[in-house]
Amino acid sequence: MESPAYARRALGRGVRQDIFAEGGAILRAPRRYRRLVGWVGHAVLAVAIVLLYSTFFAAVGNDHLAWWGLFTGAVHAALGGVVVGAWSDLHPDIPGRLAPPGVFYRHYGHRDVITFCVGHLVFGAVAGTVYAAAHPALSLDAAL
């Protein structure tokens, strides 16, 4: 889910969001361990979310799971975008150098909004594909 943001950062096309540092800040980890604690917290949350996705995939049937994953990723992004905006002290530097991120990180610029949304869509599509591949009764064709 966070790969687009970190890929852009690695390519020098910076984004201001840092979900792992933000997660560590939310969990009140010492600054030195914020990214590690945030990564662990986000990984645990991602497992819980993918279990919700799997429950949804089982309910909708066994076809087009990557597309259903895109749909669930869009719903997830919509909910997550509102949560980001509602949590005014989400970023570890707030209060400080950065303004509160706003809904969908809109106060950080279009790059952050795009990477946030694309990351959730990719997560959903991958979750649907992996669900199809890992489900013993399904062929990989069920993903598409």
C-alpha positions in Angstrom: 0.0 0.0 0.0 2.8 2.4 0.8 5.0 1.3 -2.1 4.1 4.2 -4.4 5.0 6.8 -1.8 8.3 5.2 -1.0 9.1 4.5 -4.7 8.5 8.2 -5.5 10.8 9.2 -2.6 13.5 6.7 -3.7 13.4 8.2 -7.2 13.8 11.7 -5.8 10.2 12.7 -6.7 9.4 13.4 -3.1 6.2 13.1 -1.2 5.6 14.5 2.2 3.7 11.6 3.7 5.6 9.0 5.7 3.0 6.5 6.9 5.5 4.5 8.9 6.7 7.5 10.9 3.1 8.7 11.2 2.1 5.3 12.6 4.9 5.3 15.1 3.9 8.7 16.2 0.3 7.6 16.6 1.5 4.7 18.7 3.6 7.2 20.7 6.9 5.4 20.0 10.1 7.3 20.8 11.3 9.3 17.7 14.2 6.9 17.3 11.9 3.9 16.8 9.0 5.5 15.1 9.4 4.1 11.6 10.0 0.6 13.0 7.0 0.7 15.3 4.9 2.3 12.6 5.9 -0.4 10.1 5.0 -3.2 12.5 1.7 -1.4 13.4 0.9 -0.9 9.7 1.7 -4.5 8.9 -0.6 -5.8 11.6 -3.3 -3.4 10.4 -2.8 -4.5 6.8 -3.2 -8.2 7.8 -6.5 -7.3 9.5 -7.7 -5.3 6.5 -6.8 -8.1 4.0 -8.8 -10.5 6.1 -11.8 -8.1 5.7 -11.1 -8.0 2.0 -11.0 -11.9 1.9 -14.4 -12.0 3.7 -15.7 -9.6 1.0 -14.2 -11.7 -1.8 -15.8 -14.9 -0.4 -19.2 -13.1 -0.3 -19.1 -11.7 -3.9 -18.1 -15.0 -5.6 -15.1 -16.4 -7.3 -14.7 -14.3 -10.5 -12.9 -11.1 -11.3 -11.3 -10.9 -7.8 -8.6 -8.4 -8.9 -11.4 -6.1 -10.1 -13.3 -6.6 -6.8 -9.9 -5.8 -5.2 -9.8 -2.5 -7.0 -13.3 -1.7 -5.8 -12.4 -2.6 -2.1 -9.2 -0.6 -2.5 -11.2 2.4 -3.6 -13.5 2.1 -0.6 -10.5 1.6 1.7 -8.9 4.8 0.2 -12.1 6.8 0.7 -12.3 5.7 4.3 -8.6 6.1 4.9 -8.5 9.5 3.3 -11.2 10.8 5.7 -9.3 9.3 8.7 -6.1 11.1 7.6 -8.0 14.4 7.5 -9.7 13.8 10.8 -6.5 13.1 12.6 -5.0 16.5 12.9 -1.8 15.4 14.6 -1.1 12.5 12.3 2.3 13.5 11.0 5.1 13.2 13.5 6.3 16.7 12.9 2.9 18.2 13.7 2.9 20.7 15.4 6.0 21.7 13.7 7.2 22.2 10.1 4.4 20.6 8.3 0.7 21.5 8.3 -1.9 18.9 9.1 -2.2 16.6 6.1 -5.9 17.2 5.4 -8.3 14.8 3.8 -6.4 12.4 1.4 -3.1 14.4 2.3 -4.4 17.2 0.1 -2.5 19.8 2.1 0.7 18.1 1.0 0.1 18.4 -2.7 -1.2 16.4 -5.6 1.7 13.9 -5.5 0.7 12.7 -2.0 -3.0 12.5 -3.0 -2.2 10.4 -6.0 0.3 8.1 -4.3 -2.2 7.6 -1.4 -5.0 6.6 -3.8 -2.9 4.5 -6.1 -1.4 2.7 -3.2 -4.8 1.6 -1.9 -5.9 0.6 -5.4 -2.8 -1.5 -5.9 -3.2 -3.1 -2.5 -6.8 -4.1 -3.4 -5.8 -5.6 -6.8 -2.9 -7.5 -5.3 -5.1 -8.8 -2.5 -7.7 -10.1 -5.0 -5.0 -11.7 -7.1 -3.3 -13.3 -4.1 -6.7 -14.5 -2.8 -7.4 -16.2 -6.1 -3.9 -17.7 -6.3 -4.0 -19.0 -2.6 -7.5 -20.3 -2.6 -7.4 -24.0 -3.2 -10.7 -24.2 -5.0 -9.9 -21.4 -7.5 -7.7 -21.1 -10.5 -5.6 -18.1 -11.1 -8.0 -17.1 -13.9 -10.5 -16.2 -11.1 -8.4 -13.1 -10.5 -9.3 -11.6 -13.9 
